[in-house]
């Protein structure tokens, strides 16, 4: 009987150890996966965010940077509200992520989503013109964005296509590439290279971008080949807008027109804090298929011009 009781006690202790171990793990590491056993205080929420910035930011930490981050950590520990914490997290983002990293408050995130912009699509003289704006929005908006462009591209045969990425400041690349998927070849687009020099392939199949952005599956995509495609960029073409240019350049029928892009050719990963604040942390450089590494480098057009649409139309007409 005593042996039986000891066995039950031993099992109970083991279960308690497992239970408390699970609670500890959930409390300590759950925030990395946006899982919280209890709501964190603003300073604890910020400490989780600071750890993510330090662990994933593209810039390695030298002695001076470690000192600055430690000072930021000490300052955060003295703050009791998000308003006073945000400037400190901004400093950490600059140290570890550089110019492309950013912090968006819940109010700013909500504003971005409410300002969804639809692509502009029109046809003149049998040339299809598409303006792809930046994309930040819901899943339903992402599908709508992609379908608006996709169905127009496959609707008929054109003399040529103009993809206008001017003023496209980035956002989610998935809907952008899905929309123009008929003119993007399947295969490897480029590589992401992190601070540890570990690379990840970004590939494209059908309408789905793998390892980057929202996956938008439009079913079996009929690719359009041997059609002149002019791409417009300017100094406000940035981030995912620039990466869309790189994806299009895999098509041998593409030429670019306009001015140099903004120079945000790097990858941001978003960490969402408990209160909804989003930290866009620059984590990767870009390695093109020819081996060239881009890190916040400007993209130069094939044809530098102040009249990109006019020149693009002339090129398409002369190409046929």
N, C-alpha and C positions, 0 to 999 in steps of 0.2 A: 504493500500500500504506500509506504514511504517512498519507495523507488518510483512509483507511479506519480506521486505528488511532485517529487523532484524533477521528473521528466516534464510535467506540465509547467512547473515554474521556469525550468530552463527554456522551454519553447516560448513562454510568455516574455521572458527577458530578451530572447532572440528577436521576437516580433517587435518589441519596443525599440530595440537597437536599430532594426531595419526601418521602422516607422520614423524615428527621430533622425536617422541618417538621411532618409528620403526628404524629410522636412528641411534639413540643413542644406542638402543639395539644391532643393527647389528654391529655398530662400537666397542662397548664395549665387547660384548660376542661372536660375529661371529668368531673370531680367534680360539675359543675353538672347532669349527667345521670346521676349515680350510676355513672360509668364511671371506673375507676382502672387505670392502667398498672402502678403499684406501690402496695402498701398504704401509706397516709400515716401519719405519726407522729400521735399525739394532738393535738399543737399545730398541725400542718399541717391536719389534719381540722377542727379548730376554726376555723382561719383561713378555710377555705372556707365554713364555716357562718356566720361573722361577716360575710363578704362578702355572702352571701345575705340575711341579716337587714338589713344596711345598704341593699342594693339594692331590697328589696321591701317593707319595713315601711311601714305606713300613715302614720306621722308624719314630716313633713319635718324635716331636720336644721338646727337653727339653730347658731350659733357654739359655744354651750355644749355642745350635744349632740355636735357633731363632736369637741370636745375630750375628752368623756367616752368616746366610742367609740375614739378614738385611744389613750387611756389603757388601755382594756380590751384593745385589740390588743397593746399593749406588755406588759401583764401576762400575756396568753396565751403570748406568745413565751418567757416564763420558766418555763412549766409543762411538766411531762413526763407527766402522767397525766390521764385524763378526770375523775377525782374532783375535782381542783383546778381544772379548767377549767369545769365545769358552772355554778358560781356566777357566773362572768364572763359566760357566754353568757346566763344568766338576766337579768343586768343589761342586756345589750344588747337582749334581747327586750322588756324593760320600756320602754326608751328609744324603740325604734322601733315597737313593737307595742302597748304598753299592757297593760291588765288581761286581755285575752282571749288573749294569746300565752302559750305554755307550753313547757316542755321535759320530755320523757319519756325516761327511761333505757331501755335495752333490756329490763331486768327489768320495768319498769313497763309497757312496750308489750306484753310477753308476758302479763303479768297481765291487762291490759285485754281481750285477745283470748280468754283463758281464761274470762273472766267474762261471756260472751255471755248476754244476757237475751232470752227469747222474749216476743212480745206476748201480752197476755191478751185473750181473746175469749169473750164469753158473750151469751146472749139471754134477756131477761126481759120478759114482757108485750109481746112483739113489738118491743122496742127493743134494737137491737144496741149492746153496750158494747164498746169497744176501748181497751185501754191500750197506747200505744206507748212503750216504754222507749227510752233512748238506744241507739245501735247502734255497736259497734266489733267487728269480726269478719272472718272469711274470706269469700271470694266465695260459697262454698256456704252459709254461714250467712246472708249477705245475701239470697240467693234464698229460703231457708227462711223468714226473717223476713217478706219481702214476701208470699210465697204463703200464709202462715198467715192473714194479714188479708184479702188480696184475695179468696180463694175464699169466705170467710165473707160478705163484703159482697155478692157477686153471687149467693149461694146462693138467696136468697129476697127477697121484698118485705117491708120493715119499716115500722113506724109512724114511726120515726126512728132516727138513729144518734148515739151519743155517742163522740167521739174524745177520750180522756183523755191529755193531754200533761203532766200534773203529774209533777214529778220527772224529766222527760226533759232530761238535761243536754247532749244534742247528739250529736256523732259524725258518722257518714256519713248524709247526708240522703237519698241515693238509694233505699235500701231502705224508708225511712219513707214517702216519697211514692209509691213503686211499690205498696206495700201498700194505700194508700188512694186509688189512682189513679182508681177509678170516680167519686169525688166531687170530684176536682180538674179543673177545666176545662182543656182544651188551650190553649196560647198562652203569652204572656210572663208570667212570675211576678213578676219585678222585675229591677233592674239592679245590677251590681257596679260600684263607682266606686273606682278606685285613687288613690294619692297624687298622680299626675299628672293627675287628673280625667278619665282615660280610662274609658269605660264599656263593660261587656260585658253583653249580655242573657242572663238565665237563662230558658230556655223549657221547657215541658213538653208532651210529645206521647205519648199512649197511657199508658205507664207509665214513660217514660224522661225523666229530668231532664238537660238539656243545659247544659254549662258549670259543672256543680257535682255533686259526689258520684258514686257508682258508678252506671253505667247498668244498670238491670234491665229487660229486655224481656220482658213477659208476653204478647206477641202482641197481637191485636186486643182492645182494652179497651172494654167496653160502659159508657158513662157513665151514672151514676144522677143524675137531675135532679128538681127540685121535691120534694125530701125534706128535712124539717127536720134539720139537723145541728148538734149542740151540741159545742163544743170547750172542754175544761177546761185551764186553765193556773194555775200558782202561782209562787211566788218562786224555785223551783228549775227552772222551765222555762227552758232556756238554749240559746244558740247555735243549732244546727240544729233543736232543739226549737222555738225561737222562729220560725225561718224556716219551719218546717212550719205554724205558725199563720198566717203571712203568706200562704203558698200556699193554705191553706184559705179564707182571707178573700176570695179571688177568686171563690168560690162564693157567689152571692147568698142562698142558703138557710142560710148559716152564722151562728151567733151564739156569742159566747165568754162563758165563765163562770169565776169564781174570783177570783184576785188578780193583781196586777201580776207580770209575768215578771221574770227575773233581770237583764236588761239587757246581753246579750252579742250584740246584733244587729250583727254584723260578720262578715267572712269570714276564715278562717284557711287558709293554704296550708301543707302539710307538706313540710319538707325533711328527708330522712333522711341522717344522717351515715354514714360508712363503718362505724362500729362498731354501727350500728343505732339510735342515739339519734335521736329524732324531735323536730324543732323545729316547733311550730305557730305560724306567723308571721301576725299580723293584717295583711292586705294591702288589704282593700277595705271601703268603707262600702256601705250598701244604699239604693237609690233605688226607692221604691214606684212603682207605675204612676200614682199621682196626683201624682207629683213630689216627695213628701215624702222627705227624706233621713234615714235612721236610722243612728246610729253609737253602738253600745252604749247604745241607748235602751230603756227598759222598754216592753213592750206592755201596754196597759190593756184589761181585758176589757169587753165590752159591759154585763155584769151583774156588779158587784162583790158577792161573797157568800162566806160561810164554809161554805156547804153547796152547793157547785157541782153535784154530781151530783143532789141532790134538786131543785134549781131547774131544772136542765137537763131532767130528766124531766117536771117540771110544764110547762115551756115547750113541749116536744114534744107532750105530750097536748093542751094548749090550742091548739096550732098547727093540729091536724087537725080 
